[in-house]
Amino acid sequence: MNTPSPLALVPFVSVANMMRLVHHIGLEEMLRELADYIEEDFRRWEQFDKTPRVASHSAEGVIELMPTADGELYGFKYVNGHPSNTRTGRQTVTAFGLLAEVSTGYPVLLSEMTLLTALRTAAMSAVAARALAPRGATTMAMIGNGAQSEFQSLAMKALLGIDQIRLWDIDADAMAKCARNLAGHGLRVTPCSSAEEAIEGAQIITTCTADKQYATILTDNMVGAGVHINAIGGDCPGKTELAPVILNRASIFVEYPEQTRIEGEIQQLAPDHPVTELWSVLSGASVGRRAASEITLFDSVGFAIEDFSALRFVRARLRETGLYDSLDLLADPDDPRDLFGMLQRARAPND
Ligand SMILES: NC(=O)c1ccc[n+]([C@@H]2O[C@H](COP(=O)([O-])OP(=O)(O)OC[C@H]3O[C@@H](n4cnc5c(N)ncnc54)[C@H](O)[C@@H]3O)[C@@H](O)[C@H]2O)c1
């Protein structure tokens, strides 16, 4: 068999190499750098092709494709969300993604994105909180202590200087795991005995639970004036975390309204309920927090541009780190129109 030609090869970042990349750069530094890439892309929002993600729902969960392009590069992510997966030793969310050159359509990067999604979601949360949370915030309540939770906590430390995390999960093992993992990272971590206890003294409340139904993680009386809510877990039709009355008291910031109105907390509101697009706050076109007493809500669902930014970041670090394999992904016949001839020549004499 001939060895693949250079045009056949696409850099592939495996889970093992992604973990090496994170440790090579340093987790908090990587979260800061991912945040910079996301901010850069959000500030040029109008250059991107945008569409709500394409979702395939089942009784157990959802499988989604998330495409976008900026004229130069095209990217997409495959991602699932299956809340009952953890019962069979699988994760709720797994993902991989690809970047391609718009000019030729040739892929330039294929990457694991389960870790990268946790990192980019955390970086996105911190970008939003940096723009919206009350100044001088020191304490975050982390409700839902699953796969995303440590990343969320460390991004708030890396970008906002949060130094206290108050944990709550209905599963004591998840809470213990999160507390254990966050030990030694320069945070004061307090496991709590209820969501109410966790939010005591917190200026930022992150909800990151997984349940395929309308859940009420926060009720109206739990949310005081001036807090910032970072709502991560409500990200599918029929899957929300906040009592609707909280939404009516909050200034709501979203990624891409066309997608968030289908998937986010605001699916509980009228389709014309006012929301502010986060990109316009980051670009300076809209105002973020207006008053110390205001409740701000980032109704996060995860948008394709964040994955595009994350893939762009990974691609920029490939050459310097060498942390990738070359994957024989694209058939590359000597004569581009002789795909069949290439197949025939590959036949072993005894086939
Ligand atoms: N917005 C985004 O960009 C984005 C990105 C990734 C994941 N998510 C969503 O975030 C959620 C969490 O993801 P994960 O990977 O951490 O899932 P996970 O299954 O690993 O963790 C979820 C945790 O929530 C806990 N939980 C469930 N109901 C609860 C309740 N009522 N109160 C307190 N805790 C509760 C569970 O015990 C579990 O520990 C999922 O719904 C996922 O779809 C959103």
The ligand as a MOL file (V3000), in Angstrom:
LIG
                    3D

  0  0  0     0  0            999 V3000
M  V30 BEGIN CTAB
M  V30 COUNTS 44 48 0 0 0
M  V30 BEGIN ATOM
M  V30 1 N -24.3720 25.8130 27.7480 0
M  V30 2 C -23.3860 25.1030 27.2600 0
M  V30 3 O -22.6080 25.5790 26.4540 0
M  V30 4 C -23.1950 23.7180 27.7840 0
M  V30 5 C -21.9920 23.0190 27.5170 0
M  V30 6 C -21.8000 21.7740 28.0760 0
M  V30 7 C -22.8030 21.1950 28.8480 0
M  V30 8 N -23.9800 21.8760 29.0360 0 CHG=1
M  V30 9 C -25.0630 21.2980 29.8460 0
M  V30 10 O -24.6620 21.3890 31.1990 0
M  V30 11 C -25.2990 20.3510 31.9530 0
M  V30 12 C -24.2790 19.6630 32.8230 0
M  V30 13 O -23.3300 19.0040 32.0240 0
M  V30 14 P -22.2770 17.9980 32.6820 0
M  V30 15 O -21.4320 17.4950 31.5650 0
M  V30 16 O -21.6310 18.6370 33.8700 0 CHG=-1
M  V30 17 O -23.3170 16.8620 33.1780 0
M  V30 18 P -23.0910 15.7580 34.3230 0
M  V30 19 O -24.1600 14.7370 34.0900 0
M  V30 20 O -21.6790 15.3150 34.3710 0
M  V30 21 O -23.3980 16.5600 35.6880 0
M  V30 22 C -24.6700 17.0590 36.0290 0
M  V30 23 C -24.8000 17.0950 37.5450 0
M  V30 24 O -26.0410 17.7460 37.8630 0
M  V30 25 C -26.5140 17.1220 39.0470 0
M  V30 26 N -27.9400 17.4510 39.2290 0
M  V30 27 C -29.0010 16.9930 38.5170 0
M  V30 28 N -30.1530 17.5390 38.9920 0
M  V30 29 C -29.7900 18.3660 40.0190 0
M  V30 30 C -30.5090 19.2210 40.8860 0
M  V30 31 N -31.8400 19.3030 40.8310 0
M  V30 32 N -29.8120 19.9520 41.8100 0
M  V30 33 C -28.4570 19.8510 41.8970 0
M  V30 34 N -27.7220 19.0510 41.0990 0
M  V30 35 C -28.3710 18.3130 40.1600 0
M  V30 36 C -26.2330 15.6560 38.8340 0
M  V30 37 O -26.2440 14.9240 40.0320 0
M  V30 38 C -24.8320 15.7170 38.1920 0
M  V30 39 O -23.8050 15.6080 39.1430 0
M  V30 40 C -25.9380 19.4240 30.9240 0
M  V30 41 O -27.3210 19.6920 30.9110 0
M  V30 42 C -25.3120 19.8260 29.6060 0
M  V30 43 O -26.1750 19.6290 28.5180 0
M  V30 44 C -24.1810 23.1230 28.5290 0
M  V30 END ATOM
M  V30 BEGIN BOND
M  V30 1 1 1 2
M  V30 2 2 2 3
M  V30 3 1 2 4
M  V30 4 1 4 5
M  V30 5 2 4 44
M  V30 6 2 5 6
M  V30 7 1 6 7
M  V30 8 2 7 8
M  V30 9 1 8 9
M  V30 10 1 8 44
M  V30 11 1 9 10
M  V30 12 1 9 42
M  V30 13 1 10 11
M  V30 14 1 11 12
M  V30 15 1 11 40
M  V30 16 1 12 13
M  V30 17 1 13 14
M  V30 18 2 14 15
M  V30 19 1 14 16
M  V30 20 1 14 17
M  V30 21 1 17 18
M  V30 22 2 18 19
M  V30 23 1 18 20
M  V30 24 1 18 21
M  V30 25 1 21 22
M  V30 26 1 22 23
M  V30 27 1 23 24
M  V30 28 1 23 38
M  V30 29 1 24 25
M  V30 30 1 25 26
M  V30 31 1 25 36
M  V30 32 1 26 27
M  V30 33 1 26 35
M  V30 34 2 27 28
M  V30 35 1 28 29
M  V30 36 1 29 30
M  V30 37 2 29 35
M  V30 38 1 30 31
M  V30 39 2 30 32
M  V30 40 1 32 33
M  V30 41 2 33 34
M  V30 42 1 34 35
M  V30 43 1 36 37
M  V30 44 1 36 38
M  V30 45 1 38 39
M  V30 46 1 40 41
M  V30 47 1 40 42
M  V30 48 1 42 43
M  V30 END BOND
M  V30 END CTAB
M  END
